[in-house]
């Protein structure tokens, strides 16, 4: 009996501790979201307080108007366009390359695999200046090309690797029997492998979408027309007091800007977690 | 047999296309083109420019090793930025990995609420790289911001404390990175699940305490995962850009000037001429440093990572 109660106490302590820790973790985000509903002149004086004493939507109405003649509607559409197309390119190209590296025998495969892994060590920050100069040669500065086209060429080793691991878990007998039935390698990929790797593609899509959505650096380097700004860049400029924005509307637009990623995360939480786990362990 | 017969009847090009070695190259083609176009050529180009004086407006001018010599002998900001970045990486990364491990150990429980907890602890990592979080962080650590408002209810002295002054400013960024321990935590959680139960049962039979079990079973079996997280997070912290650029932009007195931000400011100065050649040299030095650190980490691997 006493053992039972001590176990119960332990469970309660566990939940209280973990829930409290969780609250601390998301407190900043809660604060941002809830403060965006406070009247803008109340945000700083009541910054220690989470729940607004007085609720208002003014910040959203004012913030949405944007600046320099463009509403946040424009910026959100830009971000959706860039993130969707770049993600589509990433999925298609990474799946192709992953199939080749996991299932086909050909010359130079080892070298290619090493290069794919090395792209994971060569993140955007190191390539920032080299790529900028190259895109300048190509006359790509001021267009969306640098933010979209490279992703159609499987340049992010992370996704190739994630999909490779997934293909590795599909029994080879399937390929073999497809071959015996007269299926070409191309047919095998499109008819057998592609339908089976949908879960890995979903995980990749989520990561890719969120990363592209948050990509501030590329927008900073390559976008110079106001109507082409994605949310990340627009928000940064908007948060600057010189744009005429107030703290309330800045918080409101900041909150809106993380809504897509948060919703995607909440819906696909499980496949995200699995994606991280599988690439992580094998890395 | 039958497939071979069909293949032989096809046109030579068709037959060639159907060969496994060809198919392999065809499927890899996106990466081959992408690697050349978006990595190899830019890197080659920047290697060339790193030996040049280049302001973008006028043609590059070959100056040999001058940029590198200047960086190492006559650039105090370079050594400052490198120091700040190393401090951030060496303090922030272990803290982040330790946090991730502790939380993973706590969450490695059977309970219906675990999914929810996991999501809550992981959420900051998902959106941590966004501009919104950078804006939020400035608000939280302002002298009349949220953190001081909460802290001063317990420690009245904290009211109006300036987090963005020279000492604590770097900690604003360290706390931000530690806050995003989520993905390391998930990796720990999944490898914790893979530790065979029998090992714990055997330890139980031997009368080992929970604490003892942790040191003799859990921790050794986790060392490969700890290693992986350390490598990944160290590289990430050497390359942190957006958040430091937006939150502190190096201020005050370069005490939070990250290497990548310094490099950016050289290439795209807010006033004066761009120094693309110099920035290219900085990029190459960074690449060498990150590779060296990675090699160093791999070299220590033998000494403490348990390969079962």
Interface residues (C-beta under 8 A of the other chain):
Chain A: X11 X14 X15 X17 X18 X19 X21 X22 X25 X26 X28 X29 X31 X32 X44 X47 X48 X49 X93 X96 X97 X99 X100 X101 X104 X105 X106 X107 X108 X109 X112 X115 X116 X119 X121 X122 X123 X125 X126 X127 X128 X129 X130 X131 X132 X133 X134 X136 X137 X150 X152 X153 X154 X155 X160 X179 X180 X182 X184 X185 X186 X189 X210 X211 X213 X214 X216 X217 X221 X231 X232 X233 X235 X236 X239 X247 X250 X251 X254 X255 X257 X258 X261 X262 X265 X266 X269 X270 X272 X273 X276 X277 X278 X280 X281 X283
Chain B: X2 X3 X6 X18 X20 X21 X22 X23 X24 X25 X26 X27 X28 X29 X30 X31 X32 X33 X34 X35 X37 X38 X39 X41 X42 X43 X45 X46 X49 X56 X103 X106 X107 X109 X111 X113 X115 X117 X118 X119 X120 X121 X122 X123 X124 X126 X127 X129 X130 X131 X132 X133 X134 X135 X136 X137 X139 X140 X144 X145 X146 X149 X150 X153 X179 X183 X186 X187 X189 X190 X191 X194 X225 X228 X229 X232 X235 X236 X239 X240 X241 X242 X246 X260 X263 X264 X267 X268 X276 X279 X280 X283 X286 X287 X290 X291 X294
